[in-house]
Amino acid sequence: MLAIWRGSEWQVETVVESPAEDLGQSVSLKLDGIRDPHIAYSRVTSRSPLKGVITYVRGSSSP
């Protein structure tokens, strides 16, 4: 989930829904010049051998 402070309240957005065991430990957040969030994270696709994919999502800071 991503939460953005709007000056008087939080705007909360679900970025991805996935079982907890599928999400990796690597998460990266970057705000661009207009404060839009860019998030990259790893998702486990196989445990033996360990494999995964990197996923990228872009949000909007607009209400």
C-alpha positions in Angstrom: 0.0 0.0 0.0 1.1 3.6 -0.6 0.0 6.5 1.6 0.3 10.1 0.5 -0.3 13.0 3.0 -2.8 15.5 1.5 -2.2 18.3 4.1 -5.2 17.3 6.2 -5.6 13.5 5.6 -3.9 10.5 4.1 -4.8 9.1 0.7 -4.2 5.4 0.8 -3.8 3.4 -2.4 -3.4 -0.4 -2.8 -0.4 -0.8 -5.2 -0.5 -4.6 -5.5 -2.5 -7.4 -4.0 -0.6 -10.6 -3.5 -0.1 -13.4 -0.9 2.6 -12.3 1.5 4.8 -15.3 0.6 5.0 -14.2 -3.0 6.4 -10.7 -2.3 10.2 -10.3 -2.2 12.2 -8.3 0.3 13.4 -5.7 -2.2 11.1 -2.7 -2.6 12.2 0.6 -4.1 10.2 3.9 -4.0 11.1 7.0 -6.0 9.1 10.2 -6.3 9.6 12.0 -9.6 9.6 15.8 -10.3 5.9 16.1 -10.0 5.8 13.8 -6.9 4.3 10.8 -8.7 5.5 7.6 -7.0 7.4 4.9 -8.9 7.7 1.6 -7.1 9.7 -1.5 -8.1 9.5 -4.8 -6.2 10.4 -8.4 -6.5 7.9 -11.2 -6.6 8.8 -14.9 -6.0 7.7 -17.2 -8.7 9.5 -20.4 -7.6 11.1 -21.4 -4.3 13.2 -24.4 -5.5 15.2 -23.2 -7.3 14.5 -19.6 -6.1 13.3 -17.5 -9.0 11.3 -14.3 -9.3 10.4 -11.3 -11.4 10.9 -7.6 -10.9 7.7 -5.6 -11.2 7.3 -1.8 -11.7 4.3 0.3 -11.0 3.7 4.0 -11.3 1.2 5.9 -9.2 -0.3 9.4 -9.4 0.0 12.0 -6.7 -3.2 13.6 -8.0 -6.2 13.1 -5.8 
